[in-house]
C-alpha cells in the first residue's frame, strides 16, 4: 500500500481551506506550505496586518486544530519565497509519501485511497483530476475554447518525479516549464473536483487582487505597482485606514477579484458533463458567497481613480450616488449564461458625468441586442471617479474613504 502526502500551497486562503482538508483526512500526512513571495511583502503586509516574515498565528492555529479534530498529521511550514517556482519546489520537497498530491487551497476533490492505490499500481507517473472551474451563482467559467471539464495534473509518484520536474505538469503562471510526455499520465482521471478560484470573501478577493498586481509587474520587468492599484496605495498612505476599509476597496477593484474575469464564458454546469456530486460540492461550498447576487443595492468604500466592480441585477435604471465630487464614469457589461464571453473593452453603456457630492444620478440602461436566447445573469458595473488633488488629499488626511451607492430601479 502506498503512503500518500498532500502538499497545499497556502497564503491567507481561508475561504475553503477547512473543506479542502476535511476531504483529504484519510491521507498519511498533509503538508501546508505557507508564506508570501518576497516581492509581495511591501504591498500585502499593511493589508494582512503583520510582519510576513513571521508565521501566521491564525493559520498555525487553524491547522493544529484540524489535525486534532480529524486525526491526520498536518505539518505547517512557513517561509518567504522568491517566487512560485521556489515555493512549489520547497513544498514538494517536504513531502515523504510515495504519492504526492499537489492540491490548491480552493480545490475540493472527490478522491479516496482506492483511487490513489490504482494509480500507484499502474505504470503511470502522473495522474490528473477532472477539474471544473466554478464562479459565483454555481456557474462554470472558462476562456474561449476551454472545455467545461479539464484534466488538471496533481498526483505524482515521488520516486519518479522530482520536486523540480513536477512543475512542468502544473497549471502555473510565470514559471518556465518543459515539455512532458503523454505516456507519463494515467489515461483516466483519478477523480473529479471543483476548483473555486474565482469565488472569494472580500478579504480573500483583496489578497488575490494584491497578489496578482504584484505578480504581473514582477513578471514584466519588476517595474513596481502602477495604475489604479498604485493610486489606492498612495491614498491609503495618507492616513490611518483600517484593514477592513482597505480590503473593501481592493476586493472590488478588478473584475477578476469579484469572480467575473475578462474574456471568460459563464456556463451552466451541464449534468451530462459535470457529475451531480461535483455540482453539489461546489454549490454547498459557495452558498454563503452567492447570497444576494446579483445585487439590487450595494454600497461601500472607494478610492479616487480606482474602479469599483459590482454584479448588479439587470434593469432599466441604475441610481448612483457618491460622497465625493469629481469626474465620474459608469460602464456596463452584460453577463450572460451560456452566451458570449465577457469583454471589458466593449461596454454596452458608457456614461461619464460631473459628479457632485451626495447628489444622486440616474443612469438609463436599455436592453441591448444580441442577448436573446441567453440568460441575462446581470450586469457587471464599473464605477470610477477622478477628483482633484486637493479633494483627494482632504479625504485621505481625514482617514475616511469616500462612499458610493448603487441601486437598481
C-alpha positions as MATLAB code, in Angstrom:
seq = 'XXXXXXXXXXXXXXXXXXXXXXXXXXXXXXXXXXXXXXXXXXXXXXXXXXXXXXXXXXXXXXXXXXXXXXXXXXXXXXXXXXXXXXXXXXXXXXXXXXXXXXXXXXXXXXXXXXXXXXXXXXXXXXXXXXXXXXXXXXXXXXXXXXXXXXXXXXXXXXXXXXXXXXXXXXXXXXXXXXXXXXXXXXXXXXXXXXXXXXXXXXXXXXXXXXXXXXXXXXXXXXXXXXXXXXXXXXXXXXXXXXXXXXXXXXXXXXXXXXXXXXXXXXXXXXXXXXXXXXXXXXXXXXXXXXXXXXXXXXXXXXXXXXXXXXXXXXXXXXXXXXXXXXXXXXXXXXXXXXXXXXXXXXXXXXXXXXXXXXXXXXXXXXXXXXXXXXXXXXXXXXXXXXXXXXXXXXXXXXXXXXXXXXXXX';
ca = [
       0.000    0.000    0.000;
       1.392    3.395   -0.981;
       1.785    6.193    1.540;
       0.121    9.437    0.482;
       1.198   13.023    1.139;
      -0.816   16.112    0.304;
       1.016   19.403   -0.272;
      -1.084   22.548   -0.016;
       0.456   25.822   -1.157;
      -1.090   28.409    1.136;
      -1.188   32.122    1.786;
      -4.170   33.692    3.562;
      -6.513   31.336    1.649;
      -9.012   30.774    4.445;
     -12.273   30.727    2.483;
     -12.386   26.990    1.676;
      -9.338   25.510    3.354;
     -11.198   23.623    6.092;
     -13.360   21.870    3.492;
     -10.267   21.076    1.423;
      -8.514   19.443    4.380;
     -11.615   17.601    5.606;
     -11.965   15.869    2.260;
      -8.355   14.646    2.489;
      -8.314   13.480    6.100;
      -7.686    9.861    5.019;
      -4.126   10.545    3.760;
      -0.949    9.809    5.711;
       0.181   13.418    6.028;
      -0.744   16.904    4.942;
       1.981   19.472    4.358;
       0.928   23.109    4.433;
       3.499   25.341    2.763;
       2.595   28.861    3.872;
       4.147   32.214    3.067;
       4.288   35.106    0.604;
       6.619   35.876   -2.251;
       9.288   38.413   -1.371;
       8.085   40.905   -3.994;
       4.567   40.952   -2.494;
       5.525   41.874    1.053;
       5.580   45.653    0.643;
       2.012   45.638   -0.607;
       0.438   42.844    1.418;
       1.890   43.452    4.884;
      -0.281   46.539    5.570;
      -3.333   44.676    4.319;
      -2.671   41.482    6.279;
      -1.586   43.496    9.301;
       1.551   41.648   10.380;
       5.191   41.021    9.544;
       5.025   38.406    6.791;
       8.474   37.117    7.696;
       6.725   35.534   10.670;
       4.323   32.565   10.585;
       0.619   33.325   10.661;
      -0.820   32.659   14.139;
      -4.258   32.262   12.560;
      -3.059   29.678   10.047;
      -0.893   27.768   12.528;
      -3.762   27.589   14.999;
      -6.267   26.542   12.345;
      -4.158   23.652   11.054;
      -3.232   22.471   14.544;
      -6.929   22.354   15.395;
      -7.781   20.498   12.185;
      -5.065   17.932   12.883;
      -6.540   17.230   16.327;
     -10.133   17.096   15.112;
      -9.515   14.964   12.020;
      -6.724   12.768   13.366;
      -4.392   13.379   10.437;
      -0.813   14.694   10.754;
      -0.687   18.264    9.413;
       2.792   19.746    9.162;
       2.666   23.540    8.965;
       5.688   25.288    7.427;
       6.207   28.984    6.801;
       8.688   30.889    4.687;
       9.183   33.862    2.401;
       9.907   32.759   -1.152;
      11.488   34.351   -4.204;
       8.553   33.257   -6.354;
       6.189   30.493   -7.398;
       8.917   28.150   -8.574;
      10.842   28.252   -5.313;
       7.729   27.880   -3.170;
       6.372   24.914   -5.120;
       9.710   23.094   -5.080;
      10.088   23.693   -1.365;
       6.621   22.367   -0.571;
       7.056   19.246   -2.686;
      10.378   18.584   -1.003;
       8.711   18.495    2.414;
       6.534   15.523    1.462;
       7.567   11.995    2.447;
       4.840    9.860    0.854;
       5.156    7.515   -2.095;
       2.475    9.544   -3.847;
       2.390   13.341   -3.570;
      -0.868   15.188   -4.221;
      -0.428   18.868   -5.074;
      -3.708   20.493   -4.040;
      -4.616   24.180   -4.042;
      -6.423   25.796   -1.132;
      -9.554   26.272   -3.279;
      -9.831   22.758   -4.742;
     -12.399   20.286   -3.416;
     -11.641   16.740   -4.589;
     -13.841   13.633   -4.728;
     -10.813   11.451   -4.057;
     -10.281    8.324   -1.952;
      -7.399    5.999   -1.146;
      -8.634    3.258   -3.502;
      -8.192    5.596   -6.486;
      -4.668    6.501   -5.373;
      -3.849    2.803   -4.991;
      -4.941    2.175   -8.579;
      -2.593    4.946   -9.700;
       0.235    3.560   -7.590;
      -0.159    0.099   -9.099;
      -0.202    1.480  -12.653;
       2.819    2.267  -14.823;
       1.858    5.961  -14.969;
       3.954    8.560  -13.193;
       1.399   11.381  -13.060;
      -2.365   11.468  -12.628;
      -4.971   14.201  -13.112;
      -8.409   15.071  -11.826;
     -11.406   16.258  -13.818;
     -11.352   19.927  -12.876;
     -14.413   22.166  -13.131;
     -13.779   25.891  -12.589;
     -16.730   27.373  -10.728;
     -17.559   31.003  -10.147;
     -20.481   32.665   -8.372;
     -24.084   31.529   -8.874;
     -22.817   27.974   -9.454;
     -21.672   28.798  -12.964;
     -18.670   27.282  -14.699;
     -16.203   29.770  -16.158;
     -13.513   29.405  -18.769;
     -11.793   31.081  -21.694;
     -12.666   30.651  -25.357;
     -12.037   27.081  -26.416;
     -11.621   25.762  -22.886;
     -13.542   22.586  -22.047;
     -16.232   22.550  -19.388;
     -14.245   19.821  -17.641;
     -10.449   19.957  -17.923;
      -7.791   17.480  -16.836;
      -5.542   19.015  -14.184;
      -2.375   17.097  -13.186;
      -1.964   16.896   -9.414;
      -0.719   13.415   -8.368;
       2.907   12.328   -8.667;
       4.983    9.276   -7.833;
       7.663   10.917   -5.753;
      10.343    8.358   -6.616;
       9.963    9.097  -10.335;
       9.030   12.781  -10.437;
      11.408   15.189   -8.705;
      10.424   18.428   -6.999;
      11.765   20.491   -9.898;
      10.264   18.212  -12.568;
       6.754   18.254  -11.096;
       6.465   21.954  -12.005;
       6.294   21.010  -15.681;
       2.906   19.364  -15.154;
       1.171   22.054  -13.101;
      -1.086   24.942  -14.138;
       1.242   27.843  -13.365;
       1.674   31.486  -14.352;
       5.128   32.956  -14.830;
       7.068   29.720  -14.281;
       9.200   28.258  -17.066;
       8.019   24.739  -17.895;
       9.498   21.975  -20.027;
       7.545   19.603  -22.260;
       6.096   16.462  -20.700;
       5.463   13.074  -22.272;
       1.902   11.871  -22.776;
       2.882    8.376  -21.648;
       3.633    9.761  -18.174;
      -0.079   10.184  -17.492;
      -2.689    7.816  -16.197;
      -5.206    7.684  -19.080;
      -8.272    8.114  -16.897;
      -8.935   10.838  -14.354;
      -8.145    9.894  -10.784;
     -11.247   11.727   -9.552;
     -13.401   14.771  -10.143;
     -13.177   18.078   -8.333;
     -14.397   21.641   -8.067;
     -11.920   24.490   -8.448;
     -13.272   27.648   -6.767;
     -10.529   30.064   -7.774;
     -12.898   32.920   -8.675;
     -15.013   32.695   -5.519;
     -13.736   34.730   -2.595;
     -14.740   36.628    0.515;
     -13.941   40.371    0.454;
     -10.722   39.707    2.371;
      -9.796   36.809    0.092;
     -10.522   38.899   -3.003;
      -8.365   41.760   -1.721;
      -5.424   39.393   -1.196;
      -5.967   37.956   -4.668;
      -6.056   41.414   -6.241;
      -2.899   42.491   -4.454;
      -1.057   39.285   -5.265;
      -1.834   39.357   -8.983;
      -0.921   43.012   -9.285;
       2.433   42.278   -7.680;
       2.928   39.195   -9.854;
       2.064   40.985  -13.091;
       4.547   43.786  -12.573;
       7.192   41.430  -11.215;
       6.956   39.394  -14.423;
       7.167   42.483  -16.607;
      10.464   43.960  -15.552;
       9.839   44.490  -11.837;
       8.525   47.976  -12.658;
       6.634   48.332   -9.418;
       2.934   48.826   -8.889;
       1.232   51.120  -11.356;
      -2.169   52.389  -12.348;
      -5.213   52.098  -10.140;
      -3.537   49.909   -7.556;
      -0.768   52.440   -7.048;
      -3.415   55.145   -6.701;
      -5.069   53.172   -3.908;
      -1.779   52.626   -2.105;
      -0.917   56.315   -2.282;
      -4.348   57.253   -0.969;
      -4.184   54.829    1.942;
      -0.664   56.019    2.726;
      -2.018   59.452    3.679;
      -3.881   58.318    6.774;
      -4.653   55.514    9.172;
      -7.184   53.376    7.339;
      -8.464   50.127    8.786;
      -7.692   46.847    7.071;
     -11.438   46.373    6.619;
     -11.699   49.574    4.572;
      -8.649   48.675    2.514;
      -9.988   45.167    1.881;
     -13.369   46.514    0.803;
     -11.700   48.751   -1.801;
      -9.231   46.187   -3.104;
     -11.819   43.397   -3.201;
     -13.902   45.330   -5.750;
     -11.075   46.912   -7.716;
     -10.898   44.408  -10.571;
     -13.393   42.125  -12.227;
     -11.223   39.084  -11.503;
     -11.432   39.740   -7.776;
     -15.228   39.557   -7.761;
     -15.339   36.403   -9.855;
     -16.025   37.779  -13.334;
     -12.709   37.574  -15.200;
     -12.284   39.314  -18.538;
     -12.609   37.190  -21.705;
     -14.377   34.397  -19.810;
     -17.536   32.481  -20.635;
     -20.041   31.682  -17.898;
     -21.843   28.432  -18.472;
     -24.330   26.126  -16.812;
     -22.740   23.053  -15.278;
     -24.367   20.630  -17.706;
     -25.390   17.434  -15.856;
     -24.334   15.411  -18.905;
     -20.753   16.652  -18.498;
     -20.399   17.597  -14.839;
     -21.365   14.873  -12.343;
     -24.005   15.734   -9.763;
     -21.522   15.114   -6.938;
     -19.220   17.873   -8.216;
     -22.082   20.307   -8.714;
     -23.362   19.650   -5.198;
     -19.876   20.014   -3.752;
     -19.425   23.439   -5.346;
     -22.961   24.604   -4.520;
     -22.575   23.779   -0.830;
     -19.168   25.421   -0.523;
     -20.165   28.555   -2.441;
     -23.642   29.039   -0.949;
     -22.547   31.750    1.535;
     -20.840   33.687   -1.274;
     -23.865   33.534   -3.587;
     -26.280   35.212   -1.203;
     -27.680   38.461   -2.543;
     -26.245   38.066   -6.049;
     -26.789   39.819   -8.329;
     -27.211   42.928   -6.180;
     -30.268   45.167   -6.148;
     -28.422   47.642   -3.950;
     -24.790   47.955   -3.000;
     -22.764   50.480   -1.027;
     -19.253   50.708    0.281;
     -15.917   52.486    0.149;
     -13.998   53.654   -2.890;
     -10.780   55.492   -3.685;
     -10.468   58.202   -6.358;
      -9.032   56.770   -9.557;
      -9.666   53.167   -8.513;
     -12.588   51.363  -10.180;
     -15.356   49.596   -8.311;
     -16.789   46.469   -9.919;
     -20.157   45.039   -8.943;
     -22.556   42.461  -10.335;
     -25.919   44.239  -10.373;
     -29.338   42.970  -11.330;
     -30.326   43.844  -14.869;
     -32.758   46.743  -15.052;
     -33.504   49.905  -16.973;
     -32.285   52.431  -14.390;
     -29.207   52.408  -12.170;
     -29.146   55.045   -9.430;
     -25.667   56.070   -8.270;
     -24.533   58.390   -5.521;
     -21.042   59.435   -4.430;
     -19.837   61.224   -1.323;
     -17.015   62.830   -3.305;
     -17.065   65.277   -6.224;
     -15.197   64.724   -9.475;
     -15.375   63.417  -12.990;
     -17.207   60.091  -12.764;
     -17.880   57.281  -15.201;
     -20.019   54.176  -15.271;
     -19.553   51.374  -17.761;
     -21.944   48.422  -18.060;
     -21.153   44.902  -19.334;
     -23.931   42.300  -19.637;
     -23.043   38.950  -18.075;
     -24.689   36.116  -19.976;
     -25.190   32.488  -19.070;
     -24.125   30.267  -21.974;
     -23.637   33.397  -24.096;
     -20.766   35.482  -25.405;
     -17.622   35.974  -23.357;
     -17.324   38.993  -21.105;
     -15.262   41.674  -22.856;
     -14.128   44.568  -20.672;
     -13.045   46.521  -23.746;
     -16.601   46.645  -25.123;
     -19.182   48.063  -22.705;
     -22.784   48.226  -23.832;
     -23.098   51.519  -21.982;
     -20.536   54.167  -21.049;
     -21.840   57.154  -19.098;
     -19.487   59.962  -17.927;
     -20.723   62.858  -15.777;
     -19.508   65.559  -13.430;
     -20.398   64.194  -10.018;
     -21.367   66.396   -7.123;
     -21.019   65.055   -3.619;
     -24.207   63.357   -2.362;
     -26.201   64.234   -5.465;
     -27.799   61.075   -6.916;
     -27.720   60.368  -10.644;
     -29.900   58.024  -12.653;
     -28.230   56.100  -15.451;
     -30.635   54.722  -18.017;
     -29.902   51.269  -19.359;
     -31.573   49.670  -22.335;
     -31.754   46.029  -23.271;
     -29.096   45.578  -25.910;
     -29.247   43.430  -28.996;
     -27.655   40.015  -29.028;
     -28.929   38.945  -25.622;
     -31.898   36.958  -26.885;
     -31.646   33.225  -26.356;
     -29.268   33.597  -23.429;
     -29.949   34.027  -19.737;
     -29.014   37.570  -18.699;
     -27.464   36.925  -15.281;
     -26.964   40.605  -14.552;
     -24.691   43.486  -15.436;
     -21.103   43.927  -14.399;
     -20.978   47.611  -13.467;
     -17.696   49.504  -13.384;
     -17.750   52.777  -11.434;
     -14.802   55.160  -11.131;
     -14.392   58.777  -10.066;
     -11.404   61.054  -10.581;
     -11.055   64.011   -8.225;
      -8.668   66.912   -7.898;
      -5.510   66.766   -5.817;
      -6.935   68.942   -3.050;
     -10.104   66.859   -2.777;
      -8.173   63.611   -2.646;
      -5.763   64.992   -0.049;
      -8.613   66.178    2.158;
     -10.282   62.771    2.137;
      -7.012   60.948    2.680;
      -5.968   63.033    5.665;
      -9.386   62.553    7.240;
      -8.780   58.772    7.209;
     -12.272   58.323    5.804;
     -12.618   56.648    2.434;
     -15.317   58.150    0.173;
     -18.529   56.174   -0.145;
     -20.588   55.041   -3.127;
     -24.021   53.535   -3.513;
     -25.630   51.725   -6.440;
     -29.309   50.839   -6.706;
     -31.272   49.146   -9.472;
     -34.653   50.831  -10.003;
];
